[in-house]
Amino acid sequence: MTTGNGQSRRAFVKQVGAAAGAVALSSTAMAAAGRPVPQLPAETPRSVHPTLNRRARGWLRFLWEKATTPDDWSADGVPHMWWDRYSNPVVTSYGRFDLHNSSYALLLMADETPAWREVYTRIADGLASRYPTYWGAIDWLTQIGDDPRRANYPPHVMQMIPERLRGNYNRIGWTANGIEPWGLARDPIGAEGNLFFRGWFNLVLGIYRYISGDDKYERPFGVTGYGDEVFEWDQHGIAALLERQYRERPEGPQCENTKIWFPCNAAAGLGMYLYDSIHGRSTHRPVQGWLEYARENFLGIGNDGRLEWVTSYYDPIVNHKANGGPGAGVGTAFLLLPQDRELATFLYESAANALGWNDPRVEIRASQPGLVMARELGDHTAVARLRAAAEREYDPRFFGDDDEMFGWWFGFDEAYPRGQRSASMMVSEVGLGDAWYRAFEAPHLDKFAAPSVEGVDFPSLGIYQAWNDTGSGALHVGTYAAASDRRGLDTTWRVTNLPSTDDVFILCDGEPFRRFSVDGPNAIRLDTTIDMRHYQIFTGYRGPGERIAEARRRERPAHGATAAGPGAAAEGPTASRPAPNASNATSSFSPSGPSCACCVA
């Protein structure tokens, strides 16, 4: 792989004319370079095995630039301008939302090409390592006490606050670290509130672990806290804290002080679910009790069985719920799907009916989570309509010197694609069917002992396919010129974890390929060129063996259905108090819910 100081990066940074540490987006730096493309250029070759399409390859290249370009997320620095600190101001306008959103499609890419992991690992580490920093937790570290501006919020903010509380209540997004009864929490992970920091962070760490197989974040690392104090954590400790908090709080931990957000808790539960799938543990069990609480308190069901409203957040301190219409739950459904397919399906179908996604007579708007959920659940009519709407409204563009990168611009005249929304849209470009649902079962844990592709000179050479077909004993590898100016140049890469090097036979584009040699125990090196090629490497690998596979199945946790509900949460330490009764809470209503990008269609 090319190092972070390689020529490709210098050319890239020179082209866009942006220095790391800039704090405002340029309106002209890439206006010409980021031009709309009326139709996709030559696509990835068709295959019966999974591949990355050209858009996914372009997004991967851009993520590589973002994640491997050094920048400074400490209190003395400023993140590079391409990290999205601009979307949904004062609510999600923090770089960490770009970090965790960017991990979603990366997870799916790793499942599409499980025999090639090194580039995904570098990117995932770049995302995870930026999270426990000053800029990762900047809202918790700087929004101390009640918001001093809350008596003078503008009208559009005031109207989202219960009338009885206006002037004496913090807007959504204000973390309020230090208010009573909790006091100042210097540690952003160990705090009683701030779930929307540690919950998503645990998800990012789980994605890194599943992609890489590396236990780096299961060993102690530093987390920047208030006053630049450093706290020591590891992922096992974070998961244990989350499990304890869900046992003690059946209604769910607070995401910012006083507010329990439905999508934020769904994301925290999702991270615990993946953690359990990887490690064979059961930290998610008390989350099942929270899911039952959410069914009973965060959904309004009419006499006809239809969803009438869904809660975006619940404040148990003032006993108030902020509700949205039936279309407001689809973003939460996306995060719930692997944990509770039934509930997620109900939320999706409610949104689809309310927003007319299946009615050809209704003009619809694009919806990123709606498109992914439609694909996951096999709603082909909605997929076709929502994809067409996204192409029309979301402004997809290839960009870079040779259109080697891809993103979604959403009509912004900016230097880079908006990270949070563009990353979320890319989930719909990777994988087929229920790829998102399947990924959280960690289905490819055997990949670390299977034949693997290593030593690829990315971003000169890219890999669009890396799949072990255990039926034929062949590793399928697809390559392409990730940098067009490198096409045709010589390159090498390796295949490791071979059962034996004695009987390896290779076809390249259907013809015998002999330019390879043994390169250490159970490994070969291919001497080839940078270009679009398809290799069939007959390795004789037939899978991990039934005995090993069965042992791994036994190690997996039995992910219980939500029907187990509160009973599941009763195992281990019991809740320290009963859950608050949200059924008698006051409520406010907005058709799309409060202005949190996590919540809406």
Summary of the structure (lengths in Angstrom):
residues: 601
radius of gyration: 24.2
end to end distance: 38.5
largest distance: 78.1
contacts: 2098
relative contact order: 0.15
helix: 39%
strand: 16%
